Amino acid sequence: MNKTTPLKVTILDKEYLITCEEEEVDSLHNAIDYLNNKMLETKKNGSVIGSERIAVMTALNIANEMLEHTKENQDYAFKIDSTLSRLQNKINDALDIKSQLDYG
């Protein structure tokens, strides 16, 4: 069984108590640092006022980034699959030619 640890964290100058499994503490701190940086970016842009609005706009920006990365990964996966398929066809063609030469 994993041991959980309560952690006091600060996000945009507000403290929160979060329970986290011990092996996930470093990941949580990384996520908090990332979130704080993104929220400060949103706050610095000056077009959004209020912690709740900053949090919502930051969440939308992060969601948009994630969706863009997901699409890029799908595009890369498609390109890799296409390339592998072409290579497999060329290998099969080469093996067929070799087979015909060996038995022909």
C-alpha positions as CSV (number, residue, x, y, z in Angstrom):
1,M,0.0,0.0,0.0
2,N,1.3,3.4,-0.9
3,K,1.8,6.0,1.8
4,T,0.1,9.3,1.3
5,T,1.5,12.6,2.6
6,P,-0.4,15.8,3.2
7,L,1.5,18.7,1.6
8,K,1.0,22.4,1.9
9,V,1.5,24.1,-1.4
10,T,1.1,27.6,-2.7
11,I,-0.5,28.4,-6.0
12,L,-0.8,32.0,-7.0
13,D,-0.2,33.2,-3.4
14,K,-2.9,31.0,-2.0
15,E,-2.1,28.0,0.2
16,Y,-3.7,24.6,-0.3
17,L,-3.4,21.3,1.6
18,I,-3.0,18.4,-0.9
19,T,-2.7,14.8,-0.1
20,C,-0.3,13.0,-2.4
21,E,1.4,9.6,-2.6
22,E,5.0,9.8,-1.5
23,E,6.4,8.7,-4.9
24,E,4.4,11.4,-6.7
25,V,5.6,14.3,-4.5
26,D,8.3,15.4,-7.1
27,S,5.8,15.2,-9.9
28,L,3.3,17.3,-7.9
29,H,5.9,20.0,-7.2
30,N,6.8,20.1,-10.9
31,A,3.1,20.4,-11.8
32,I,2.7,23.2,-9.2
33,D,5.7,25.1,-10.6
34,Y,4.4,24.8,-14.1
35,L,0.9,25.9,-13.1
36,N,2.3,28.9,-11.0
37,N,4.4,30.0,-14.0
38,K,1.5,29.8,-16.4
39,M,-0.8,31.6,-14.0
40,L,1.8,34.4,-13.5
41,E,2.0,34.6,-17.3
42,T,-1.7,35.1,-17.5
43,K,-1.7,37.6,-14.7
44,K,1.2,39.6,-16.3
45,N,-0.8,39.9,-19.5
46,G,-3.1,42.1,-17.5
47,S,-6.3,41.3,-19.4
48,V,-7.6,39.0,-16.7
49,I,-8.3,40.2,-13.1
50,G,-9.1,38.0,-10.1
51,S,-7.6,34.6,-9.0
52,E,-10.6,32.6,-10.2
53,R,-10.5,34.1,-13.7
54,I,-6.8,33.8,-13.9
55,A,-7.1,30.1,-13.0
56,V,-9.8,29.5,-15.6
57,M,-7.9,31.3,-18.4
58,T,-4.7,29.4,-17.4
59,A,-6.6,26.1,-17.5
60,L,-8.0,26.9,-20.9
61,N,-4.5,27.8,-22.2
62,I,-3.0,24.5,-20.7
63,A,-5.9,22.5,-22.2
64,N,-5.3,24.1,-25.6
65,E,-1.5,23.3,-25.4
66,M,-2.3,19.7,-24.4
67,L,-4.7,19.3,-27.4
68,E,-2.2,20.8,-29.8
69,H,0.5,18.3,-28.5
70,T,-2.0,15.4,-28.8
71,K,-2.7,16.4,-32.4
72,E,1.0,16.7,-33.2
73,N,1.6,13.3,-31.6
74,Q,-1.2,11.8,-33.7
75,D,0.3,13.4,-36.9
76,Y,3.8,12.0,-36.0
77,A,2.3,8.5,-35.3
78,F,0.5,8.6,-38.7
79,K,3.7,9.6,-40.5
80,I,5.7,6.9,-38.7
81,D,3.0,4.3,-39.6
82,S,3.0,5.4,-43.2
83,T,6.8,5.3,-43.4
84,L,6.9,1.8,-41.8
85,S,4.3,0.6,-44.2
86,R,6.3,1.8,-47.2
87,L,9.5,0.3,-45.8
88,Q,7.7,-3.0,-45.2
89,N,6.3,-3.0,-48.8
90,K,9.9,-2.3,-50.1
91,I,11.3,-5.1,-48.0
92,N,8.6,-7.5,-49.2
93,D,9.2,-6.5,-52.8
94,A,12.9,-7.1,-52.4
95,L,12.3,-10.5,-50.8
96,D,10.0,-11.4,-53.6
97,I,12.6,-10.5,-56.2
98,K,15.3,-12.4,-54.3
99,S,13.0,-15.4,-54.0
100,Q,12.3,-15.3,-57.8
101,L,16.0,-15.1,-58.6
102,D,16.8,-17.9,-56.2
103,Y,14.1,-20.3,-57.6
104,G,13.9,-18.9,-61.1
